[in-house]
Amino acid sequence: MTAGSQRLADRLVDLLPDLDARTAFGQTVVHVPVERWVEAATTARDELGCGAFDWLGAEDAGRPGSVGERHAVLLHVLAPASWDGLLLRTEVAAGAALPSVAGVWAGAAWHEREVAEMFGVALAGHPDPRRLLLPAEFAGHPLRKDFVLASRVVRPWPGRLEPGEDGTAAPSRRRLAPPGVPGPEWGPRRESE
């Protein structure tokens, strides 16, 4: 995180005082209420000079069957004059819709469609909400925590069973080497051996 990125976050919070900037692990994130999402994005572009869209993504923050917050959506934009970045984050509750920022940055349209399809986040005001990656007959949202991996359910796993699944105890981790690492018998021998 650069000092310029910190300045952008501080300036956005000065312009929109109800936003909250938090720094963790060297990264400052501006937390935006979902109802102020488009306003914060427009202010970042118009007032802070963040005219370059970088990426938009989501994380499934809920547990299957949980009530309340469901998804966190993150948006990263850049100020081309200095190439400092600004990271915005909002939380979308289960059943709520994410207001589209595709009108602010056209490049966000593809990313929002991906978030809608992969996580099941509803979009409000999106110019083209068609499916993007999955066929029309596909049911579910593959990046959600509650999505069942059908291939594991339908047929037995073709490889080895997971440690402990075959009824035996899992091997000691100290004796296991990562795949591809040769054993101690490999390599040049010392003269003392």
C-alpha positions as CSV (number, residue, x, y, z in Angstrom):
1,M,0.0,0.0,0.0
2,T,1.4,3.3,-1.0
3,A,1.0,6.6,0.8
4,G,-0.9,7.8,-2.2
5,S,-3.5,5.0,-1.8
6,Q,-3.9,6.0,1.8
7,R,-4.4,9.6,0.8
8,L,-7.1,8.6,-1.7
9,A,-9.0,6.6,1.0
10,D,-8.7,9.5,3.5
11,R,-10.0,12.0,0.9
12,L,-13.0,9.8,0.0
13,V,-13.9,9.6,3.7
14,D,-13.5,13.4,4.0
15,L,-15.9,13.8,1.1
16,L,-18.4,11.2,2.3
17,P,-18.1,11.2,6.1
18,D,-20.4,8.3,6.8
19,L,-17.8,5.9,5.1
20,D,-15.3,4.1,7.1
21,A,-11.6,3.5,6.1
22,R,-9.9,0.6,7.9
23,T,-6.3,-0.5,7.5
24,A,-5.2,-4.1,8.1
25,F,-2.1,-5.9,6.9
26,G,-0.9,-2.7,5.1
27,Q,-4.0,-2.4,3.0
28,T,-6.6,0.3,3.5
29,V,-10.2,-0.5,2.6
30,V,-13.0,2.0,2.5
31,H,-16.2,0.3,3.8
32,V,-19.3,1.6,2.0
33,P,-23.0,1.0,2.8
34,V,-24.6,-0.8,-0.1
35,E,-27.1,2.1,-0.6
36,R,-24.1,4.5,-1.1
37,W,-22.1,2.2,-3.4
38,V,-22.8,4.1,-6.7
39,E,-22.3,7.5,-5.0
40,A,-18.9,6.4,-3.5
41,A,-17.8,5.0,-6.9
42,T,-18.9,8.2,-8.7
43,T,-17.1,10.4,-6.1
44,A,-13.9,8.3,-6.5
45,R,-14.0,8.8,-10.3
46,D,-15.1,12.5,-10.4
47,E,-13.5,14.0,-7.3
48,L,-10.4,11.7,-6.8
49,G,-9.5,11.1,-10.4
50,C,-9.9,7.3,-10.2
51,G,-10.8,6.9,-13.8
52,A,-9.2,3.5,-14.4
53,F,-11.3,0.5,-13.4
54,D,-9.1,-2.5,-12.2
55,W,-11.3,-5.3,-10.9
56,L,-14.5,-6.1,-9.0
57,G,-14.9,-9.3,-7.1
58,A,-16.9,-11.0,-4.3
59,E,-16.5,-13.3,-1.4
60,D,-19.1,-15.5,0.1
61,A,-19.0,-14.3,3.7
62,G,-22.0,-16.3,5.0
63,R,-22.4,-19.8,6.3
64,P,-25.0,-22.1,4.7
65,G,-28.3,-21.4,6.4
66,S,-27.0,-18.2,8.1
67,V,-29.0,-15.1,8.4
68,G,-27.7,-11.6,7.7
69,E,-24.7,-10.6,5.7
70,R,-24.1,-12.9,2.7
71,H,-21.6,-11.4,0.3
72,A,-18.8,-8.9,0.5
73,V,-18.1,-7.1,-2.8
74,L,-14.8,-5.4,-3.4
75,L,-13.9,-2.8,-6.1
76,H,-10.4,-1.7,-7.0
77,V,-9.9,1.4,-9.1
78,L,-6.8,3.5,-10.0
79,A,-5.9,7.2,-10.4
80,P,-3.9,7.1,-13.7
81,A,-2.1,10.3,-12.8
82,S,-0.2,8.6,-9.9
83,W,-1.3,4.9,-10.4
84,D,-2.4,4.9,-6.7
85,G,-5.2,2.5,-6.0
86,L,-8.4,2.7,-4.0
87,L,-10.2,-0.3,-2.6
88,L,-13.9,-0.1,-1.8
89,R,-15.9,-2.8,0.0
90,T,-19.6,-3.3,0.6
91,E,-21.7,-6.0,2.1
92,V,-24.8,-7.3,0.3
93,A,-27.3,-9.0,2.6
94,A,-29.1,-12.2,1.5
95,G,-31.9,-11.2,-0.7
96,A,-30.6,-7.7,-1.4
97,A,-29.3,-6.3,-4.7
98,L,-25.9,-4.8,-5.5
99,P,-26.3,-1.5,-7.4
100,S,-24.4,-1.6,-10.6
101,V,-21.4,0.7,-11.1
102,A,-21.2,-0.2,-14.9
103,G,-22.5,3.3,-15.5
104,V,-19.5,4.7,-13.7
105,W,-16.9,2.3,-15.3
106,A,-18.0,0.4,-18.3
107,G,-15.4,-2.3,-17.6
108,A,-17.3,-3.2,-14.4
109,A,-20.2,-4.7,-16.4
110,W,-18.4,-8.0,-17.1
111,H,-17.1,-8.4,-13.5
112,E,-20.6,-7.7,-12.1
113,R,-22.1,-10.3,-14.4
114,E,-19.5,-12.8,-13.2
115,V,-20.3,-12.0,-9.5
116,A,-24.0,-12.4,-10.2
117,E,-23.6,-15.7,-11.9
118,M,-20.9,-17.3,-9.7
119,F,-22.2,-16.0,-6.3
120,G,-25.9,-15.4,-6.9
121,V,-25.7,-11.7,-6.1
122,A,-28.7,-9.8,-7.6
123,L,-27.8,-6.8,-9.6
124,A,-29.8,-3.5,-9.7
125,G,-29.6,-1.3,-12.7
126,H,-27.2,-3.4,-14.7
127,P,-27.3,-2.7,-18.5
128,D,-26.9,-6.4,-19.6
129,P,-27.7,-9.0,-16.9
130,R,-27.5,-12.0,-19.2
131,R,-25.5,-15.1,-18.2
132,L,-21.9,-14.9,-18.9
133,L,-20.0,-18.1,-18.2
134,L,-22.4,-21.0,-17.4
135,P,-25.0,-22.6,-19.7
136,A,-28.6,-21.6,-19.2
137,E,-29.6,-25.0,-17.8
138,F,-26.9,-24.8,-15.1
139,A,-28.5,-24.6,-11.6
140,G,-26.7,-23.0,-8.7
141,H,-23.8,-20.6,-8.1
142,P,-20.4,-22.5,-8.1
143,L,-18.4,-20.1,-5.9
144,R,-20.9,-20.1,-3.0
145,K,-20.0,-22.0,0.1
146,D,-23.3,-23.9,0.0
147,F,-22.8,-25.2,-3.6
148,V,-22.5,-29.0,-3.6
149,L,-19.7,-30.4,-5.8
150,A,-21.9,-32.8,-7.8
151,S,-18.9,-34.8,-9.2
152,R,-18.0,-35.9,-5.6
153,V,-21.5,-36.9,-4.8
154,V,-22.5,-38.7,-8.1
155,R,-19.6,-41.1,-8.4
156,P,-16.7,-42.2,-6.3
157,W,-13.6,-40.1,-6.3
158,P,-11.2,-41.6,-8.9
159,G,-8.0,-41.0,-6.9
160,R,-6.9,-42.0,-3.5
161,L,-9.3,-41.5,-0.6
162,E,-8.7,-38.5,1.7
163,P,-6.7,-39.4,4.9
164,G,-9.1,-41.0,7.3
165,E,-11.9,-41.8,4.8
166,D,-10.8,-45.4,4.4
167,G,-11.3,-46.1,8.1
168,T,-7.6,-46.1,8.9
169,A,-5.7,-43.4,10.8
170,A,-4.2,-40.6,8.8
171,P,-0.4,-41.0,8.3
172,S,1.9,-38.8,10.3
173,R,2.5,-35.5,8.6
174,R,6.2,-35.6,9.6
175,R,6.9,-38.6,7.4
176,L,5.0,-37.4,4.4
177,A,6.9,-35.4,1.7
178,P,5.1,-33.1,-0.7
179,P,4.4,-34.7,-4.1
180,G,7.4,-34.7,-6.5
181,V,10.0,-34.5,-3.7
182,P,12.4,-37.4,-3.9
183,G,13.2,-39.5,-0.9
184,P,16.4,-39.4,1.2
185,E,17.9,-42.2,-1.0
186,W,18.1,-39.9,-4.0
187,G,21.1,-37.6,-4.7
188,P,24.8,-37.8,-4.3
189,R,26.2,-39.8,-1.5
190,R,28.7,-38.4,0.9
191,E,32.1,-40.0,1.2
192,S,31.4,-41.0,4.9
193,E,28.5,-43.2,3.8
